[in-house]
Amino acid sequence: MDDHYDVVIAGAGPAGAQCARDVAARGYDVVVLETEGEDEFPAQSNKSTGGTFPSMMATFGIPDDVVMQFTDSVVLESPNDHYVQEQPGAVLEFAEFKRYLVEDSREKGAEYIFDARVTKPLEEDGELVGVTYNGDEEIYGDIVMDATGPSAPLAKKLGVSNLERRNQAIGIEYEFEGVDLDVEGYADLEDAMMLRLDHDLAPGGYSWIFHTGGDTAKVGLCYIQNESYQRYSSADRTIDGYLDHWLENDPRFENAERIAGKQHRGSAHIQPPDSLSAESFMAIGDTVPTIDPLWGEGIHKCMKSARAAAIVADHALTGEVNTSTEKMSIYDDLWHDEVAPNANKRLLLTKLLYLAPNSRYDQLMGDLRRSEKDTLADANEGNKRAIAKLLHLRDVPTLARLARLHYGG
């Protein structure tokens, strides 16, 4: 195997493999280094709920084969109310989705090295020329990309990653059978993805039920150890304890049983990036991080960041190779304009949402029912007018707390 490539990518997740698809399709030599072994891939990294939307499937040519269940609606729940919005979606079998991206990129010409743990950038005379993996193995490339997620061994050493522990969200999910999806007093969750705001179940976060067909569903929760977590959490209850508490007290799980081998744990950072690139280098996917701060949807944004990086790589490698800091910074512009526009506004909205008490979540459900159809979608995109429509006088103390937290006052 040649040890020099046009593009070297660390990590075969959705961002890394999708970027390899795009780069290889343009005729460049690309290699992806993945920590896991090929036979078990992606057992260790199968950490996503797999909830996404048809726009992602169509844009990136994802086949229906990797979909567990197509859904018709998104449901928001509070402790005593709910809101239903008709919106088509898809719950992916995440492991099959990742394997598809690898197989398809290989067909397009990408190479993969499994059992390859990338440890640090390879530099010569102060310039990035490749990566080091598995101790002393070296591989060279004109452009290097870190798609390893929060571990970010390359981005950290190059001064691009600034992930902070206090911004780390943790999550747990199981797949169940025997779930009652239509219980009196609750929304009908057949063919739905449900997100619940309830500090008794997920302090400073949210929980979910994603229908995966028949009487099966993905069930989980996540939270960040923010002010709401400190205020509402039980000192002796772990994240597993919170999930058990929900399972024991929600009638929808009275006859539910965990499906063997279907447990997923993961983490992500909820914060804006300082930078995304350097000379000959781009950080993509959750290395940045890219996950949606409000509802945790990361697949579509990871894929879009991968495509943006591939576009920049194409520009840099066409004609006379130019991988300067200035050229790579085009990726930063694309990320802020197309991958995660209004990121700072949406992050502030996220903090405001998770600072609110449970009673405010009940009121939010009524507000959404009375609002125009697109209000939630517009607010989710950071539209100030849509956000203002959902605010009340009673939110002033929460806004003041948010300001103190944000500005350090």
C-alpha positions as CSV (number, residue, x, y, z in Angstrom):
1,M,0.0,0.0,0.0
2,D,1.3,3.4,-0.9
3,D,2.0,5.5,2.2
4,H,1.1,8.9,0.6
5,Y,-2.4,10.0,-0.2
6,D,-4.2,13.1,-1.3
7,V,-6.4,12.9,1.8
8,V,-5.9,11.1,5.1
9,I,-9.0,10.7,7.3
10,A,-8.9,9.6,11.0
11,G,-12.2,7.9,11.9
12,A,-14.8,5.9,9.9
13,G,-18.0,7.4,11.5
14,P,-20.6,9.1,9.4
15,A,-18.4,12.2,8.9
16,G,-15.2,10.3,8.0
17,A,-16.8,7.7,5.8
18,Q,-19.1,10.2,4.0
19,C,-16.1,12.5,3.4
20,A,-14.2,9.5,1.9
21,R,-17.3,8.9,-0.4
22,D,-17.2,12.4,-1.7
23,V,-13.4,12.7,-2.0
24,A,-13.0,9.3,-3.7
25,A,-15.9,10.1,-6.1
26,R,-13.9,13.1,-7.3
27,G,-11.0,10.8,-8.2
28,Y,-8.6,11.6,-5.3
29,D,-6.6,9.0,-3.4
30,V,-8.1,8.8,0.1
31,V,-7.4,6.5,3.1
32,V,-9.5,6.2,6.3
33,L,-7.8,4.9,9.5
34,E,-10.3,3.4,12.0
35,T,-9.5,2.2,15.5
36,E,-11.9,-0.7,15.5
37,G,-11.3,-4.0,13.8
38,E,-13.1,-4.6,10.6
39,D,-14.9,-7.8,11.7
40,E,-16.6,-6.1,14.7
41,F,-17.0,-2.6,13.2
42,P,-18.9,-0.7,14.5
43,A,-19.6,-2.5,17.8
44,Q,-17.7,0.1,19.9
45,S,-19.0,3.1,18.1
46,N,-22.6,2.2,17.5
47,K,-23.8,5.1,19.7
48,S,-26.5,7.0,17.9
49,T,-30.3,6.8,18.2
50,G,-30.2,7.0,14.4
51,G,-33.1,9.5,14.1
52,T,-32.9,11.6,11.0
53,F,-35.1,13.0,8.2
54,P,-35.8,12.3,4.5
55,S,-33.8,15.4,3.4
56,M,-30.6,13.7,4.7
57,M,-31.5,10.4,3.0
58,A,-32.1,12.1,-0.3
59,T,-29.2,14.5,-0.3
60,F,-26.6,11.8,0.5
61,G,-28.1,8.9,-1.4
62,I,-28.8,6.7,1.6
63,P,-30.8,3.5,0.8
64,D,-33.9,2.5,2.6
65,D,-32.2,-0.8,3.6
66,V,-30.6,0.9,6.6
67,V,-33.9,2.3,7.9
68,M,-35.6,0.4,10.8
69,Q,-38.8,2.5,10.7
70,F,-40.0,5.5,8.7
71,T,-42.0,7.8,11.0
72,D,-44.8,10.3,10.3
73,S,-44.5,12.7,13.3
74,V,-42.4,14.2,15.9
75,V,-43.9,14.3,19.4
76,L,-42.8,16.6,22.2
77,E,-43.8,15.6,25.7
78,S,-43.8,17.5,29.0
79,P,-44.7,16.0,32.4
80,N,-48.4,16.5,31.9
81,D,-48.9,17.4,28.2
82,H,-47.7,16.8,24.7
83,Y,-47.5,18.4,21.3
84,V,-47.6,16.5,17.9
85,Q,-46.1,17.9,14.7
86,E,-46.6,16.0,11.5
87,Q,-43.0,15.6,10.1
88,P,-41.7,12.6,8.2
89,G,-38.6,11.0,9.7
90,A,-36.5,7.9,9.6
91,V,-35.0,5.8,12.5
92,L,-31.8,4.2,11.2
93,E,-30.1,1.0,12.1
94,F,-27.0,3.0,12.9
95,A,-24.5,0.1,12.6
96,E,-25.8,-0.8,9.1
97,F,-25.8,2.8,8.1
98,K,-22.1,3.1,9.0
99,R,-21.2,-0.1,7.3
100,Y,-23.0,1.1,4.1
101,L,-21.0,4.4,4.1
102,V,-17.8,2.4,4.3
103,E,-18.8,-0.1,1.6
104,D,-20.0,2.6,-0.8
105,S,-16.9,4.7,-0.3
106,R,-14.7,1.6,-1.0
107,E,-16.6,1.0,-4.2
108,K,-15.8,4.6,-5.2
109,G,-12.1,4.0,-4.5
110,A,-11.4,4.9,-0.9
111,E,-9.0,2.7,1.1
112,Y,-9.5,1.7,4.7
113,I,-7.0,0.6,7.4
114,F,-8.8,-1.0,10.4
115,D,-7.2,-1.7,13.8
116,A,-5.4,1.7,13.3
117,R,-5.5,4.0,16.2
118,V,-4.3,7.5,15.2
119,T,-2.3,9.1,17.9
120,K,-0.8,12.3,16.7
121,P,-0.1,14.5,13.7
122,L,3.0,13.8,11.6
123,E,5.0,17.0,11.1
124,E,8.2,17.9,9.2
125,D,9.8,21.3,9.6
126,G,6.7,22.5,11.4
127,E,4.4,21.5,8.6
128,L,1.6,18.9,8.8
129,V,2.4,16.0,6.4
130,G,0.4,13.1,7.7
131,V,-0.5,11.1,10.9
132,T,1.1,8.6,13.2
133,Y,-0.9,5.5,14.2
134,N,-0.4,2.3,16.2
135,G,2.6,3.7,17.9
136,D,5.2,4.3,15.2
137,E,3.3,3.7,11.9
138,E,3.3,6.7,9.6
139,I,1.1,7.6,6.7
140,Y,1.4,10.8,4.6
141,G,-1.2,13.0,3.0
142,D,-1.6,16.5,1.5
143,I,-4.7,17.1,3.6
144,V,-5.5,15.5,7.0
145,M,-8.9,15.3,8.6
146,D,-9.9,14.4,12.1
147,A,-13.3,12.6,12.3
148,T,-12.7,10.8,15.5
149,G,-15.3,12.6,17.6
150,P,-14.6,14.0,21.1
151,S,-11.3,12.1,21.5
152,A,-9.9,14.4,18.7
153,P,-6.2,13.3,18.9
154,L,-5.2,15.4,15.9
155,A,-7.4,18.4,16.5
156,K,-6.3,18.8,20.1
157,K,-2.6,18.6,19.3
158,L,-3.0,21.1,16.4
159,G,-4.8,23.6,18.7
160,V,-8.1,23.3,16.8
161,S,-10.3,21.5,19.4
162,N,-11.4,23.3,22.5
163,L,-13.8,20.7,23.9
164,E,-14.6,21.4,27.6
165,R,-15.7,18.7,30.1
166,R,-18.3,21.0,31.6
167,N,-20.1,21.1,28.2
168,Q,-20.1,17.3,27.8
169,A,-23.5,15.6,27.5
170,I,-23.8,11.9,28.3
171,G,-26.5,9.5,27.1
172,I,-27.8,5.9,27.3
173,E,-30.2,4.0,25.1
174,Y,-31.6,0.5,25.0
175,E,-33.8,-1.1,22.4
176,F,-37.0,-2.7,23.7
177,E,-39.8,-5.0,22.6
178,G,-43.2,-5.1,24.2
179,V,-43.5,-1.4,24.3
180,D,-47.1,-0.1,24.4
181,L,-47.0,2.8,22.0
182,D,-50.6,4.0,22.5
183,V,-51.5,4.3,26.2
184,E,-54.4,6.4,27.3
185,G,-53.3,9.8,28.5
186,Y,-50.2,9.8,26.3
187,A,-49.6,10.7,22.6
188,D,-49.9,7.8,20.1
189,L,-46.2,7.0,19.4
190,E,-46.8,4.6,16.5
191,D,-44.7,5.8,13.6
192,A,-43.3,8.6,15.7
193,M,-40.1,10.0,17.3
194,M,-40.8,11.4,20.8
195,L,-38.7,13.7,22.9
196,R,-39.7,14.4,26.5
197,L,-38.7,17.4,28.6
198,D,-39.0,16.4,32.2
199,H,-36.3,17.1,34.9
200,D,-37.6,14.1,36.9
201,L,-36.4,11.8,34.2
202,A,-33.5,13.7,32.6
203,P,-32.4,16.7,34.7
204,G,-30.9,19.3,32.4
205,G,-31.7,17.2,29.3
206,Y,-34.4,15.1,27.7
207,S,-35.5,11.5,27.1
208,W,-36.9,9.8,24.1
209,I,-38.9,6.9,22.5
210,F,-38.3,6.3,18.8
211,H,-40.6,3.7,17.3
212,T,-38.6,1.0,15.4
213,G,-41.5,-1.1,14.1
214,G,-44.1,-3.4,15.7
215,D,-44.0,-3.1,19.4
216,T,-40.2,-2.2,19.5
217,A,-38.6,1.1,20.2
218,K,-35.4,2.8,21.1
219,V,-35.6,4.3,24.6
220,G,-33.1,6.5,26.2
221,L,-32.1,9.8,27.8
222,C,-29.3,12.2,27.9
223,Y,-28.3,15.3,29.9
224,I,-25.5,17.7,30.5
225,Q,-24.4,18.5,34.0
226,N,-25.5,22.1,33.8
227,E,-27.3,24.3,36.4
228,S,-30.6,22.4,35.9
229,Y,-28.8,19.1,36.5
230,Q,-27.4,20.5,39.7
231,R,-30.8,21.8,40.8
232,Y,-33.0,18.9,39.9
233,S,-30.8,15.8,40.1
234,S,-30.7,13.2,42.8
235,A,-27.2,12.8,44.2
236,D,-27.4,9.0,44.4
237,R,-28.9,8.4,40.9
238,T,-26.7,7.6,37.9
239,I,-27.8,7.9,34.3
240,D,-28.7,4.2,34.4
241,G,-30.7,4.9,37.5
242,Y,-32.7,7.6,35.8
243,L,-33.5,5.3,32.9
244,D,-34.6,2.6,35.3
245,H,-36.7,5.1,37.2
246,W,-38.5,6.0,34.0
247,L,-39.0,2.4,33.0
248,E,-40.5,1.5,36.4
249,N,-43.0,4.4,36.4
250,D,-44.2,4.8,32.8
251,P,-47.1,2.5,31.9
252,R,-45.8,2.3,28.3
253,F,-43.0,0.0,29.6
254,E,-45.1,-2.3,31.8
255,N,-44.5,-5.3,29.6
256,A,-41.3,-4.1,27.8
257,E,-38.2,-6.2,27.7
258,R,-34.7,-5.1,26.7
259,I,-33.4,-6.7,23.5
260,A,-30.2,-8.4,24.1
261,G,-27.1,-6.7,22.7
262,K,-28.9,-3.5,21.9
263,Q,-27.4,-1.1,24.4
264,H,-25.8,2.2,23.4
265,R,-23.8,4.7,25.4
266,G,-22.3,7.9,24.1
267,S,-21.3,11.5,24.7
268,A,-21.2,14.7,22.8
269,H,-20.2,18.3,23.6
270,I,-22.7,21.1,23.4
271,Q,-20.7,24.2,22.7
272,P,-19.6,26.4,19.7
273,P,-16.3,25.7,18.0
274,D,-13.5,28.3,18.2
275,S,-11.9,27.0,15.0
276,L,-12.3,24.2,12.6
277,S,-9.2,24.1,10.5
278,A,-5.5,24.8,10.2
279,E,-2.9,24.5,7.5
280,S,-3.5,21.2,5.6
281,F,-6.1,20.2,8.2
282,M,-9.8,20.1,8.9
283,A,-11.9,18.8,11.8
284,I,-15.2,17.3,10.8
285,G,-18.2,15.7,12.5
286,D,-18.4,15.6,16.3
287,T,-14.7,16.5,16.5
288,V,-15.8,20.1,16.1
289,P,-18.6,19.5,17.6
290,T,-21.4,19.5,15.1
291,I,-24.3,17.9,17.0
292,D,-27.6,19.8,17.2
293,P,-27.6,21.5,20.6
294,L,-31.4,21.5,21.0
295,W,-32.4,17.9,20.2
296,G,-29.1,16.1,19.7
297,E,-29.6,15.2,16.0
298,G,-26.1,14.8,14.7
299,I,-26.2,12.6,11.6
300,H,-27.3,15.2,9.1
301,K,-24.9,17.9,10.4
302,C,-22.0,15.4,10.4
303,M,-22.8,14.5,6.8
304,K,-23.0,18.1,5.8
305,S,-19.7,18.9,7.5
306,A,-18.1,16.0,5.6
307,R,-19.4,17.3,2.3
308,A,-18.2,20.8,3.1
309,A,-14.7,19.5,3.9
310,A,-14.7,17.4,0.7
311,I,-15.5,20.5,-1.4
312,V,-12.6,22.4,0.2
313,A,-10.3,19.5,-0.4
314,D,-11.3,19.5,-4.0
315,H,-10.5,23.2,-4.4
316,A,-7.2,22.8,-2.6
317,L,-6.0,19.8,-4.7
318,T,-7.2,21.0,-8.1
319,G,-4.3,22.3,-10.2
320,E,-1.4,23.5,-8.1
321,V,-1.9,22.1,-4.6
322,N,-2.7,24.8,-2.1
323,T,-3.4,23.6,1.5
324,S,-2.6,26.9,3.2
325,T,-4.4,28.1,6.3
326,E,-6.3,30.6,4.2
327,K,-7.5,27.9,1.8
328,M,-8.5,25.5,4.6
329,S,-10.4,28.4,6.3
330,I,-13.0,28.2,3.5
331,Y,-14.3,25.2,5.4
332,D,-14.9,27.3,8.5
333,D,-17.0,29.7,6.4
334,L,-19.0,26.8,4.9
335,W,-19.5,25.3,8.3
336,H,-21.0,28.5,9.8
337,D,-23.0,29.3,6.7
338,E,-24.4,25.9,5.7
339,V,-23.7,23.2,8.3
340,A,-24.7,25.0,11.5
341,P,-26.0,28.5,10.8
342,N,-27.1,30.6,13.8
343,A,-25.1,28.3,16.0
344,N,-24.7,30.8,18.8
345,K,-28.4,31.8,18.9
346,R,-29.4,28.2,18.9
347,L,-27.0,27.4,21.7
348,L,-28.5,30.2,23.9
349,L,-32.0,28.9,23.1
350,T,-30.8,25.4,24.2
351,K,-29.5,26.8,27.5
352,L,-32.8,28.7,28.1
353,L,-34.9,25.6,27.3
354,Y,-33.0,23.4,29.8
355,L,-33.0,26.0,32.5
356,A,-36.8,26.1,32.5
357,P,-38.8,24.3,35.2
358,N,-41.2,21.4,34.5
359,S,-44.2,23.7,34.8
360,R,-42.8,25.8,31.9
361,Y,-42.6,22.7,29.7
362,D,-46.3,22.1,30.2
363,Q,-47.0,25.6,29.2
364,L,-44.7,25.3,26.2
365,M,-46.9,22.4,24.8
366,G,-49.9,24.7,24.9
367,D,-48.0,27.6,23.3
368,L,-46.9,25.3,20.4
369,R,-50.5,24.1,19.8
370,R,-51.7,27.8,19.6
371,S,-48.8,29.0,17.4
372,E,-48.4,28.8,13.7
373,K,-47.3,25.5,12.2
374,D,-43.7,26.6,11.5
375,T,-43.0,28.4,14.8
376,L,-41.2,25.5,16.3
377,A,-39.1,24.9,13.2
378,D,-38.3,28.6,12.9
379,A,-37.3,28.8,16.6
380,N,-35.2,25.7,16.2
381,E,-33.3,27.5,13.4
382,G,-32.6,30.5,15.7
383,N,-35.3,32.9,14.2
384,K,-35.6,35.7,16.8
385,R,-39.3,36.4,16.0
386,A,-40.3,32.8,16.4
387,I,-38.4,32.5,19.7
388,A,-40.1,35.7,20.9
389,K,-43.5,34.2,20.2
390,L,-42.7,31.4,22.7
391,L,-41.5,33.6,25.5
392,H,-43.6,34.9,28.4
393,L,-43.2,37.4,31.3
394,R,-42.5,34.5,33.6
395,D,-39.4,33.7,31.6
396,V,-37.6,36.9,32.8
397,P,-36.0,35.3,35.8
398,T,-34.8,32.4,33.7
399,L,-33.4,34.8,31.1
400,A,-31.6,36.7,33.8
401,R,-30.1,33.5,35.1
402,L,-29.0,32.6,31.6
403,A,-27.4,36.0,31.2
404,R,-25.4,35.6,34.4
405,L,-24.2,32.2,33.3
406,H,-23.4,33.3,29.8
407,Y,-21.6,36.5,30.7
408,G,-20.2,35.4,34.0
409,G,-22.0,38.0,36.0
